[in-house]
Amino acid sequence: MLKEERAAPAWGVFPVCRPVACRAHEGGFSLIELMIAVGLTAILLSIAIPAFSSMITQNQLTTATNAARGALMAARQSAVTKGRPVSLCAGTPGAGCTGDWSAGHWVVFDDADHSGDIEGDERVLRHGRVPALSDAVRLDANGPLRTALVYVPMGHAERASGAFGAGRLRVCAEADLAPNARELVISASGRVRLQSVDLDGACPDL
């Protein structure tokens, strides 16, 4: 009886396994398992990347739209508060009014003579740049915003000629979004109305 007990393996009924072979089996993956893991990762990325890209573009649209709206509101508020004409245009303090909104630079300035240009001792009140613009996200304008929009003390928006300042600023993304553009529309009172526009992923000129 003692001889039989001594002859029995120390690990009893457990399967025989070399230590090195056991470690290799317990810590690794088979080729099939790796292929399945790579395939699942590729599928998840193909779903996540477009969704993430759309989210970034939506955030850029929102950021640019809010900044452009803020510039319009700043010009109107300054005219009402100061009790004299204040103009807004695309441009910089150094270059003056260029009418080119593509770079997003804007200037708000005292416009005592209602000319739509920075002249003489007319002072620049505010200036800035609409952020989040890129090759995909664009800013465009029409009407008086291609020259200068003059706000009078009553808050109304006019052209330099005195005509009603009906105009629009459009922030647009060339992307597969619906809607892919937002427009800031100036009302008869000078207030700004926001509307969404679906241009089928394109950004035509205003």
ABEGO torsion letter per residue (X at the ends): XAAAAAABBAAEABBBBBAAAAAAAAABBBAAAAAAAAAAAAAAAAAAAAAAAAAAAAAAAAAAAAAAAAAAAAAAAAAAAAGBBBBBBBEBAAAEBAGBAAAGBBBBBBBAAGAGBBBEABBBABBBBBBGBBAABBBBBBEAAABBBBBBAAGBBBBAAGBBBBBBBBBBBBBBBOBABBBBBBBAAGBBBBBBBBAGGBBBBX
